[in-house]
Amino acid sequence: MFSSRVPHDLAANRLSTLVKAVRAEGRPLIDLTVTNPTHVGFQYPDDLLAPLADARALRYDPEPLGRIDAREAVARDYERQGIRIDANRIVLTASTSEAYSTLFKLLAAAGDEVLVPRPSYPLFEHLTRLDLASVRTYDLEYHGCWSIDIASVERAIASRTRALLLVSPNNPTGSFVTREELLRVTALCAPRNIAIIADEVFADYELEPGRAADAGRAATANRALSFSLGGLSKSAGLPQVKLGWIAVSGPDALAAPAMERLELICDTYLSVSTPVQVAAAALLTAGADIRSQILARIRANYRALQSAVAAVSSCRLLRSDGGWSAVLQVPSLESEEDLAIRLVGDGVLVQPGYFFDFPRESFLVVSLITPPSEFANGIDRVLRHFDCSTVLP
Ligand SMILES: Cc1ncc(COP(=O)(O)O)c(C=O)c1O
């Protein structure tokens, strides 16, 4: 009865089942996997969402690509990051996830392929499948910092490749795509009519000074048809508001017909509410305060993590240049899943690397937006497992 777009096996994995049981019993669990900024103690002003009640939103005038004033506000936000983009080349969506779906509809027919980085965000497999596209991976390699294995991109390109996804900074590796990498990837994609989709939702969150300035931004790539994705969910810590965007760039001969087709797709759903479009400019401005709270938190937690891990010789913190997560490499004494389950028994929840398709074990991913004292306590519990000088009870 049901389509194969949705997986047949919907059973929860061992770790999720255990976590559910621990929570149902009310046992304390330090959550180092939290990615919801509204749950971790940031100070959101009480009236932050007042612009959603603007009376201009009482009138409905459907605009498939979004109201021009909201698109101009997004263009100004790119300007804040040093990128000039015409508001007419911006498309509003309800979220970045929806932006992906819109772009897969634009670029891929059933069975066409999208190249995604590995390791990366696990939602890509699911998002492509829902739109009948297939995923092929290319590799990110770690050698003191992460970089794109360009040879693996070349190997992954096939006759049905329609798009290549870049995530910058990537979740969970924290690596920005450099200018040089963007140029090399563009040189491979442009002659083959492969579009570039660059997920830049974490672009504001730089951990290592200078990395964001050195990043290649898709909106400046003029050889290949390129789509840069962003949204209030991460840039202003407001996932519940539901506003994302796509900035379209590249040769006019491709960008103009892409805009016409995007208009048709967006007109079919008209999913972005009028109140959020009316409020967009105010929310983008007010979001700066939340963004700086998040930035201060992730930097402080990352520094604390660097010194905690430095004291445990068997563990290594992989370099993270930006984003909300950090990756620990730990001894492979058992499977990542068994380790994560054992850590839950010790009152701390982390994400095992295989969730993000790390090519081998053992990696643990932790969220840097966790409240600082919980973060320190949780990391301490994780590291105790590997510290030979600690006698476990
Ligand atoms: C890399 C990346 N892209 C997109 C999203 C989803 O963003 P949105 O809430 O705008 O759909 C996430 C959420 O964690 C993410 O990590």
The ligand as a Gaussian input file, in Angstrom:
#p B3LYP/6-31G(d) Opt

LIG

0 1
 C       23.623000      21.030000       7.762000
 C       22.167000      21.256000       8.065000
 N       21.350000      21.723000       7.096000
 C       20.047000      21.956000       7.333000
 C       19.488000      21.713000       8.570000
 C       18.025000      21.957000       8.770000
 O       17.723000      23.283000       8.842000
 P       16.176000      23.765000       8.827000
 O       15.730000      23.770000      10.243000
 O       16.238000      25.126000       8.230000
 O       15.429000      22.782000       7.982000
 C       20.292000      21.214000       9.605000
 C       19.708000      20.936000      10.924000
 O       20.352000      20.504000      11.838000
 C       21.660000      20.982000       9.336000
 O       22.468000      20.477000      10.290000

